[in-house]
């Protein structure tokens, strides 16, 4: 692929972000995969910097950008979770780049969110549960955040669904307690945290198409925005509250609508 001018790449991104209506919002949660533009002959660090700066310019004064910085690789081991220094795991280079921009990181050893901008302070005081009331997800919903997906269709990358499963009380998950050593402000302590997980013996099978039925409805209601940049990066945006409304209606009609089939609850010993 021929070398692309950085300024041209930045202009392309800004125009694309406007087409998916980011100039009309201030608060975003962004996730995705940048493989589609891996062949662009721009240094990785420069590429990430251009994306970040283009986002800030498009959102304008008073912006807030949240990213996933989960560390699920720390489950069931003795590795200390260092709030400041532990890198995110499998969340993509953009998330890690933004985490390192003097961000605020929510305190959960397995599912943290990091943020920069006006409302990053919301992440300083969150619940000890990965999801549910008081979690970063509830705060994003309360503050009308828009989710941005780069390079990956949102049906394959929308952690908000697990927050929704938690608050609607799906019967195939339970709240599990974890004890984990945490390092914060140069002090190490043993903390108690919680996360909604599947019952082990249920053989729960998520839908093969995951969240497609929710996003088909959003698309039908014209609440899902899409564009492809000149550089070849697919982009989607949707209001997290819109996804919440559509999915909770589906769970109300069918509590198992996220699964391929209803589990056999007789396999749970004390159910």
N, C-alpha and C positions, 0 to 999 in steps of 0.2 A: 504494500500500500504506500503511495507517495506521502512524503512528509507534509503534514498539515500545519498551517500557521496557527500559533496559539491564540492570537486575537480572533482569527476566523472561527476557531473552535469555540471560543467563549461567546461570540456573537450568535453562533448556531445554537448553543445551549440556552442562551437568554431568550431567543425567539421561540424555542421549543417549550421552555418553561411557561412562557406567556400563553402559548396555545393550550396548555393544560390548566390554565387559569390560576397559576401560582401568584400572579401579580395582584390577584384579588383576595389574597389571604396573608396571614402573618405567622401562623403557627403550624409547623409541619413535623411529621414523623417520616423519616426517609429510610428506605431499605432497598436492597436489590443486588444485582450481579452485573459487573461491568465487562464481562467477557466479550460482549458485542463490539466493544471499542478497544479490545486488547491489542489489536494490530495497528492502532493509530501510532504514528511515529512521534510520540511525545513522551517524555520521561514520566514514569508513574507518579512521582511526587508532584510534578507540574500538572498532570492530568487531574489529580485529586484536588489540587489547589484551585484550578480553574472551575471545577464543578462546584466546590464550596463557595467560592467568591461569586460565581454566577447566581447561585441560589440566594445568597445574601442581597445581591443587587436587585434581583427580581422581587424578593419579598419586601425590601425597603426597610426604612427605619422602624425599629420596634419588633424586628423579626425574632422568632424562636425556632430552633432546629433541634429535634430530638432524633437519636439513632439507637438501634439495638446494640447492646454491648454484653450480651449473655456469655456465660462461662459454664455451660452445662457439663463441660469436661471435668469440672471440679466436684461433681456429685460422687459420693461414696469413696472418697480418698482423703488423705491427710494433708493435702496441699492447702496452704493458707490463702484465703482470698484477700488480696491487697487492694483496697478500694481505689487507690491512686494509680498503682503500677501494674496490676494484673491485666494483661491484654484480653480483649474479647476473643471468643473462639468461634470460627466459621461464620462470622457476621459480615465479612467482606471488608475490603480495604478502605472504603469510604467511611464506614462506621468507625473503624480504628483511627483513621485520620482525624475525624471530628472529635473523637474521644480525647485526643491529644492536644486539642485546641483550647486548653484551659477550661475544660468542660466541667459541669456538675454531674456526678454519677450517683444514681440511686443505690441505696445500700441493700443489696440482696446478692448472696454469693453465687447464685445460679442464673437469675434472670434480672440483670440490671439494664437500665436505660441511661444514656448520657445525653446532656443537652447544653447548648450554648444560646446566648441571647437573652432577651428581656424576661422570659418566664422560666429560665433554667432553674431558678430557685425552687420551683415546685418539686424538684427531685430531691431536695434536701430533707424533706420530711415525708416519708412514705411508710406504708404498712410493712410488716414483716412477711406478708404473703406475696408471692410473685404476681398474683392476680387479685381480683376482687376489690372491695371498697378500700380506698386509700392507696391503692397501687398506682404506678405511673399510668396504667391504662385508664383508670377511672379519672385521673387528673386530665389526661388528654381529651377524654370525652367531655368532661365538664368545661374545658376551655376551647371546644370546637376545633380541634386539630384536624388537619387534612393529611392523609397518608399519601406518600409518593413512592411509587415502585419503579426502579430503573432496571431494565434488562430482564426482569422476571415478572410474569403475569401475577397480579395480586392474589389470585386464587391459590398460588403456591407459596405465598409469603405474606401471611396476615396473622400474626401472633394474637391479635385482638380476639380471635375466635376462642382462644383458651380462657381469656378473661370472661367472655360471654358464657362459655360452658360452666365456669365456676359460679357465676352469679345466678344462672338459671337453675343450677343444682342438678346437672345431669347425673343419673344414678350409676354410671359406669366409671366415675372418677371419685377419688376421695382426697381429703387434705392431709398430706403427710408432713410430719415434723422432721426437720433436719437440724442437727447440731454441727456448727462449722466454726472454725477459727477464723477470725476476721482481723485484718490490720487496718486501722484508721488513725490518722494523726500520730503515726509512729508508735501506737499502742496496739497490742494484740489481746483480743478477748474471745471467749467462746460465746457465740450467739445462737439463739434459737430462731429458725426461720421455717416457712411453710410453703408448700407448693402443691397444686392440684395434679394428681397423677392417676394413671389407669390402675384399676384392680388387676393384679397379676394374672389370675387364673381365668379371666373372662374371654381371652382371645379376641379382644376388641379390634375390629378392622375399620379404619377410617374409610370414607368413600374414596374410591380410586381417583375420582375427579376432584377430591377434596372440597374446596369452597366454590366450585364453578356455578352451582345452582344459585348461590347468593349473588354472585357477580353478574350472572345472566339477568337477574331481576334488576340490579342496579343499572345495567346497560339499557334494559327495556324502559326504565324510568328516566333515562338520560342523566344519570347521576355518576357515571363512570367516564372519565375523560382519558383520551389516548392520543398520542402522536408519536411519530418516529423522526428523530433528528436527522439532519443531512449526513451526519457522521455515522448513522446507523444504529443509534441507541433508542430502543423502545421505552416509552414512558407512560405511566398511568397515574391518575390522581382520583381520590374519592374522599368524601367527608367520612371520618370515622363514625360519626353519629348516624349517618345514613346506613352504613354497614351494620351498625348495632341494631337499628330499627328493623331492617330487613331480616337479619338472622334471628333476632329474638322472636319475631312473628313465626318464623319457621319452627323454632324450638317449641313454641307454644302449641303449634299444630301437631308436631311430632318430635318428641324429646330425643329421638334417635336419628334425626335427619342428617346428622354429620357422619353417620356410620353406614356401612354396607348392609348390616342387618342387626337386629336386636340381640344383645348378648344373652348367654344362658346363665342367669344369675344363680342357679343351683350349684354352680361351681365355686361360689364364694362360701367358705367354710362357716362364717358367722353372719351371713347376710340375712 
